[in-house]
Amino acid sequence: MRRWASLERWSALRRNEDGQELVEFLLVAPLFFLLLLGMVDFGLIFGGYVTMRGGVEAGARMASVDNYGTATSCSASDPTSEMVCTVIARIGSLPGMTASSLQIGINVPAGAVAGDDVTVCASAQLHSTTGLTAPFIDGRTASTSSTIRLEQNPQFGSYGAGSTAVTSGTQTVTGMTCP
């Protein structure tokens, strides 16, 4: 009889599960929140990349028809700066990316005529919006380019690394060399 009493006491202790759910939650919660916030950051970065890609493609199209009129104020009035301002306006805001790190490049051959190719490219540094994924995301760069055939003789020239920075509205952009 004594033996059964101690077994019953032991069984009662083993069935006491107070706090088990809390411990399980504390073990799983960090991984869950990392995945959740990682998805938020990835979604914003992907949206920013799609926006940048669309803006570069629209800018390349505008370059192919030599249309560089912009509705925003541009820091210079030469055709190349006007084309850079057009690309900036087409790109717009970049969620998930640092806007001040935006670089744009326009590559046209010297003496280009209709039928030659023009390449427009852009890059920007990624930025963690949530902060939790910053060690994995911050400092990395997203870039895109678009090449299209010129339909008209261009009035603008190439814009790349070493070119004078162009300001459109409140955004200042430096040049980059297109791949």
C-alpha positions in Angstrom: 0.0 0.0 0.0 2.8 2.3 0.8 4.3 1.7 -2.6 1.1 2.8 -4.3 0.9 6.0 -2.3 4.3 7.1 -3.4 3.5 6.3 -7.0 0.3 8.3 -6.9 2.3 11.2 -5.4 4.9 10.9 -8.2 2.1 10.7 -10.9 0.5 13.8 -9.4 3.7 15.7 -9.6 4.3 14.6 -13.2 0.8 15.7 -14.3 1.4 19.2 -13.0 2.0 21.2 -16.2 1.6 24.7 -14.8 3.7 27.1 -16.9 4.4 24.6 -19.7 2.7 26.8 -22.4 4.7 29.8 -21.2 8.0 28.0 -21.5 7.1 26.7 -25.0 6.0 30.2 -26.1 9.3 31.7 -24.8 11.2 29.1 -26.8 9.3 29.6 -30.1 8.6 33.4 -29.9 12.1 34.7 -30.9 12.1 32.6 -34.0 8.5 33.5 -34.9 9.2 37.3 -34.6 12.4 37.0 -36.6 10.5 35.3 -39.4 7.6 37.8 -39.2 9.8 40.9 -39.2 12.0 39.3 -41.8 8.9 38.9 -44.1 8.0 42.6 -43.5 11.5 43.7 -44.4 11.7 41.4 -47.4 8.3 42.7 -48.6 9.4 46.3 -48.4 12.7 45.6 -50.1 11.0 43.7 -52.9 8.5 46.5 -53.4 11.4 49.0 -53.5 13.2 46.9 -56.0 10.2 46.6 -58.2 9.7 50.4 -58.0 13.3 51.0 -58.9 13.2 48.5 -61.8 10.0 50.1 -63.2 11.5 53.6 -62.9 14.7 52.5 -64.7 12.7 50.9 -67.5 10.5 54.0 -67.9 13.6 56.2 -67.8 15.3 54.1 -70.5 12.1 54.4 -72.6 12.1 58.2 -72.1 15.8 58.2 -73.1 15.1 56.2 -76.3 12.7 58.8 -77.5 14.8 61.7 -76.2 12.1 63.0 -73.9 13.6 64.5 -70.8 11.0 67.0 -69.7 10.4 66.8 -66.0 7.8 68.4 -63.7 10.3 68.6 -60.8 13.0 71.2 -60.4 16.4 70.1 -61.7 19.7 71.5 -60.5 21.0 72.0 -64.0 19.5 72.7 -67.4 21.7 70.7 -69.7 20.1 67.7 -71.5 22.1 65.1 -69.6 21.1 66.5 -66.2 17.5 66.8 -67.4 17.5 63.1 -68.4 18.9 62.2 -64.9 16.1 64.2 -63.3 13.6 62.3 -65.5 14.9 59.0 -64.3 14.8 60.2 -60.7 11.1 61.3 -61.1 10.3 57.9 -62.7 11.9 55.9 -59.9 10.1 57.9 -57.2 10.3 56.7 -53.5 12.0 53.4 -52.6 10.5 51.6 -49.6 13.1 49.4 -47.9 16.0 51.3 -49.4 18.0 54.3 -48.4 16.9 57.1 -50.7 20.0 59.2 -50.2 22.2 56.3 -51.5 20.4 56.2 -54.9 22.9 56.3 -57.8 22.0 56.5 -61.5 23.9 55.9 -64.6 23.1 56.5 -68.3 25.4 55.0 -70.9 25.2 56.1 -74.5 28.0 55.7 -77.1 29.8 58.8 -78.1 28.1 60.2 -81.3 25.1 58.0 -80.7 22.4 58.0 -83.4 19.0 56.3 -83.7 19.5 52.5 -83.7 22.3 52.6 -81.1 21.6 51.3 -77.6 21.1 53.3 -74.4 21.5 51.7 -71.0 20.0 53.3 -67.8 21.0 51.8 -64.5 20.3 52.5 -60.8 21.4 51.2 -57.4 20.5 51.9 -53.8 21.5 50.5 -50.4 19.0 48.3 -48.7 17.6 49.3 -45.3 16.0 47.3 -42.6 12.7 49.0 -41.6 12.1 46.8 -38.6 15.6 46.9 -37.3 15.6 43.3 -36.3 17.0 42.1 -39.6 19.5 44.9 -39.9 22.6 42.7 -39.5 21.5 40.7 -42.5 20.2 43.5 -44.7 21.8 46.9 -44.0 24.7 47.8 -46.2 23.8 45.5 -49.1 23.0 47.0 -52.5 20.2 46.4 -55.0 20.8 47.4 -58.6 19.0 47.1 -61.9 19.6 48.2 -65.5 17.6 48.4 -68.7 19.0 48.6 -72.2 16.9 49.8 -75.1 17.4 51.0 -78.7 17.4 54.7 -79.4 14.5 55.8 -81.6 15.8 59.3 -82.0 19.3 60.9 -82.0 19.9 61.8 -78.4 20.6 65.3 -77.2 21.9 64.0 -73.9 25.2 62.3 -73.1 26.4 59.6 -70.7 26.1 60.1 -67.0 28.3 58.0 -64.7 30.9 57.7 -62.0 32.7 61.0 -61.6 29.9 63.0 -63.1 28.6 66.0 -61.2 25.8 65.2 -58.7 22.3 66.2 -59.9 19.6 67.4 -57.6 15.9 66.9 -58.4 13.6 68.5 -55.9 15.1 67.4 -52.5 17.0 64.3 -53.8 20.6 64.5 -54.8 21.9 61.6 -57.0 25.5 60.7 -57.9 26.5 58.9 -61.0 27.5 55.2 -61.4 28.9 53.2 -64.2 26.4 50.8 -65.8 27.5 47.2 -66.1 
